C-alpha cells in the first residue's frame, strides 16, 4: 500500500509542480531593475539628505 501512496504522491507533485525548465524567468532583467532601483534611491538620498536633515531638525526644534 505504501508503494501506491508514493506513486500517487509523485504523480500529484509532477502534475501540479511548475516545470522548472519553462519557468526560469529573466534573471538578468530582474538584476538590472534591482541595481537601477538601488542606484536611484541612493542618488535621491544623497541629493535630498541635507534638506531632509534640515526639515527634521526644524520639526524637532518646534517640539522642544
mmCIF file of the C-alpha atoms, coordinates in Angstrom:
data_MODEL
# 
_entry.id   MODEL 
# 
loop_
_atom_site.group_PDB 
_atom_site.id 
_atom_site.type_symbol 
_atom_site.label_atom_id 
_atom_site.label_alt_id 
_atom_site.label_comp_id 
_atom_site.label_asym_id 
_atom_site.label_entity_id 
_atom_site.label_seq_id 
_atom_site.pdbx_PDB_ins_code 
_atom_site.Cartn_x 
_atom_site.Cartn_y 
_atom_site.Cartn_z 
_atom_site.occupancy 
_atom_site.B_iso_or_equiv 
_atom_site.pdbx_formal_charge 
_atom_site.auth_seq_id 
_atom_site.auth_comp_id 
_atom_site.auth_asym_id 
_atom_site.auth_atom_id 
_atom_site.pdbx_PDB_model_num 
ATOM 1  C CA . UNK A 1 1  ? 0.000  0.000  0.000   1.00 0.00 ? 1  UNK A CA 1 
ATOM 2  C CA . UNK A 1 2  ? 2.922  2.332  0.727   1.00 0.00 ? 2  UNK A CA 1 
ATOM 3  C CA . UNK A 1 3  ? 4.197  1.980  -2.842  1.00 0.00 ? 3  UNK A CA 1 
ATOM 4  C CA . UNK A 1 4  ? 0.825  3.021  -4.227  1.00 0.00 ? 4  UNK A CA 1 
ATOM 5  C CA . UNK A 1 5  ? 0.743  6.080  -1.975  1.00 0.00 ? 5  UNK A CA 1 
ATOM 6  C CA . UNK A 1 6  ? 4.287  7.012  -3.002  1.00 0.00 ? 6  UNK A CA 1 
ATOM 7  C CA . UNK A 1 7  ? 3.359  6.642  -6.656  1.00 0.00 ? 7  UNK A CA 1 
ATOM 8  C CA . UNK A 1 8  ? 0.238  8.784  -6.240  1.00 0.00 ? 8  UNK A CA 1 
ATOM 9  C CA . UNK A 1 9  ? 2.209  11.498 -4.433  1.00 0.00 ? 9  UNK A CA 1 
ATOM 10 C CA . UNK A 1 10 ? 4.837  11.531 -7.182  1.00 0.00 ? 10 UNK A CA 1 
ATOM 11 C CA . UNK A 1 11 ? 2.168  11.811 -9.878  1.00 0.00 ? 11 UNK A CA 1 
ATOM 12 C CA . UNK A 1 12 ? 0.388  14.565 -7.946  1.00 0.00 ? 12 UNK A CA 1 
ATOM 13 C CA . UNK A 1 13 ? 3.596  16.558 -7.462  1.00 0.00 ? 13 UNK A CA 1 
ATOM 14 C CA . UNK A 1 14 ? 4.623  16.071 -11.089 1.00 0.00 ? 14 UNK A CA 1 
ATOM 15 C CA . UNK A 1 15 ? 1.282  17.305 -12.385 1.00 0.00 ? 15 UNK A CA 1 
ATOM 16 C CA . UNK A 1 16 ? 0.983  20.314 -10.056 1.00 0.00 ? 16 UNK A CA 1 
ATOM 17 C CA . UNK A 1 17 ? 4.608  21.407 -9.702  1.00 0.00 ? 17 UNK A CA 1 
ATOM 18 C CA . UNK A 1 18 ? 5.726  24.050 -12.198 1.00 0.00 ? 18 UNK A CA 1 
ATOM 19 C CA . UNK A 1 19 ? 8.074  22.900 -14.890 1.00 0.00 ? 19 UNK A CA 1 
ATOM 20 C CA . UNK A 1 20 ? 11.395 24.382 -13.832 1.00 0.00 ? 20 UNK A CA 1 
ATOM 21 C CA . UNK A 1 21 ? 12.811 24.421 -17.358 1.00 0.00 ? 21 UNK A CA 1 
ATOM 22 C CA . UNK A 1 22 ? 9.952  26.517 -18.737 1.00 0.00 ? 22 UNK A CA 1 
ATOM 23 C CA . UNK A 1 23 ? 9.670  28.968 -15.797 1.00 0.00 ? 23 UNK A CA 1 
ATOM 24 C CA . UNK A 1 24 ? 13.254 30.174 -15.425 1.00 0.00 ? 24 UNK A CA 1 
ATOM 25 C CA . UNK A 1 25 ? 12.428 33.867 -15.756 1.00 0.00 ? 25 UNK A CA 1 
ATOM 26 C CA . UNK A 1 26 ? 14.553 36.720 -16.907 1.00 0.00 ? 26 UNK A CA 1 
ATOM 27 C CA . UNK A 1 27 ? 17.242 36.829 -14.230 1.00 0.00 ? 27 UNK A CA 1 
ATOM 28 C CA . UNK A 1 28 ? 19.482 39.464 -15.861 1.00 0.00 ? 28 UNK A CA 1 
ATOM 29 C CA . UNK A 1 29 ? 16.464 41.731 -16.316 1.00 0.00 ? 29 UNK A CA 1 
ATOM 30 C CA . UNK A 1 30 ? 15.498 41.474 -12.639 1.00 0.00 ? 30 UNK A CA 1 
ATOM 31 C CA . UNK A 1 31 ? 19.084 42.076 -11.578 1.00 0.00 ? 31 UNK A CA 1 
ATOM 32 C CA . UNK A 1 32 ? 19.231 45.168 -13.775 1.00 0.00 ? 32 UNK A CA 1 
ATOM 33 C CA . UNK A 1 33 ? 15.955 46.516 -12.362 1.00 0.00 ? 33 UNK A CA 1 
ATOM 34 C CA . UNK A 1 34 ? 17.148 45.912 -8.791  1.00 0.00 ? 34 UNK A CA 1 
ATOM 35 C CA . UNK A 1 35 ? 20.508 47.609 -9.375  1.00 0.00 ? 35 UNK A CA 1 
ATOM 36 C CA . UNK A 1 36 ? 18.887 50.557 -11.125 1.00 0.00 ? 36 UNK A CA 1 
ATOM 37 C CA . UNK A 1 37 ? 16.338 50.977 -8.326  1.00 0.00 ? 37 UNK A CA 1 
ATOM 38 C CA . UNK A 1 38 ? 19.045 50.886 -5.679  1.00 0.00 ? 38 UNK A CA 1 
ATOM 39 C CA . UNK A 1 39 ? 21.056 53.466 -7.638  1.00 0.00 ? 39 UNK A CA 1 
ATOM 40 C CA . UNK A 1 40 ? 18.070 55.796 -7.934  1.00 0.00 ? 40 UNK A CA 1 
ATOM 41 C CA . UNK A 1 41 ? 17.317 55.516 -4.214  1.00 0.00 ? 41 UNK A CA 1 
ATOM 42 C CA . UNK A 1 42 ? 20.967 56.178 -3.314  1.00 0.00 ? 42 UNK A CA 1 
ATOM 43 C CA . UNK A 1 43 ? 21.163 59.173 -5.668  1.00 0.00 ? 43 UNK A CA 1 
ATOM 44 C CA . UNK A 1 44 ? 17.939 60.689 -4.354  1.00 0.00 ? 44 UNK A CA 1 
ATOM 45 C CA . UNK A 1 45 ? 19.086 60.087 -0.801  1.00 0.00 ? 45 UNK A CA 1 
ATOM 46 C CA . UNK A 1 46 ? 22.395 61.829 -1.447  1.00 0.00 ? 46 UNK A CA 1 
ATOM 47 C CA . UNK A 1 47 ? 20.681 64.810 -3.079  1.00 0.00 ? 47 UNK A CA 1 
ATOM 48 C CA . UNK A 1 48 ? 17.866 65.173 -0.556  1.00 0.00 ? 48 UNK A CA 1 
ATOM 49 C CA . UNK A 1 49 ? 19.810 64.368 2.642   1.00 0.00 ? 49 UNK A CA 1 
ATOM 50 C CA . UNK A 1 50 ? 20.684 67.978 3.557   1.00 0.00 ? 50 UNK A CA 1 
ATOM 51 C CA . UNK A 1 51 ? 17.114 69.165 3.017   1.00 0.00 ? 51 UNK A CA 1 
ATOM 52 C CA . UNK A 1 52 ? 15.620 66.245 4.916   1.00 0.00 ? 52 UNK A CA 1 
ATOM 53 C CA . UNK A 1 53 ? 18.041 66.773 7.798   1.00 0.00 ? 53 UNK A CA 1 
ATOM 54 C CA . UNK A 1 54 ? 17.130 70.471 7.951   1.00 0.00 ? 54 UNK A CA 1 
ATOM 55 C CA . UNK A 1 55 ? 13.410 69.658 7.916   1.00 0.00 ? 55 UNK A CA 1 
ATOM 56 C CA . UNK A 1 56 ? 13.811 67.081 10.693  1.00 0.00 ? 56 UNK A CA 1 
ATOM 57 C CA . UNK A 1 57 ? 15.907 69.456 12.792  1.00 0.00 ? 57 UNK A CA 1 
ATOM 58 C CA . UNK A 1 58 ? 13.335 72.254 12.355  1.00 0.00 ? 58 UNK A CA 1 
ATOM 59 C CA . UNK A 1 59 ? 10.483 69.934 13.316  1.00 0.00 ? 59 UNK A CA 1 
ATOM 60 C CA . UNK A 1 60 ? 12.311 68.702 16.406  1.00 0.00 ? 60 UNK A CA 1 
ATOM 61 C CA . UNK A 1 61 ? 13.147 72.271 17.440  1.00 0.00 ? 61 UNK A CA 1 
ATOM 62 C CA . UNK A 1 62 ? 9.459  73.192 17.246  1.00 0.00 ? 62 UNK A CA 1 
ATOM 63 C CA . UNK A 1 63 ? 8.569  70.316 19.553  1.00 0.00 ? 63 UNK A CA 1 
ATOM 64 C CA . UNK A 1 64 ? 11.015 71.437 22.214  1.00 0.00 ? 64 UNK A CA 1 
# 
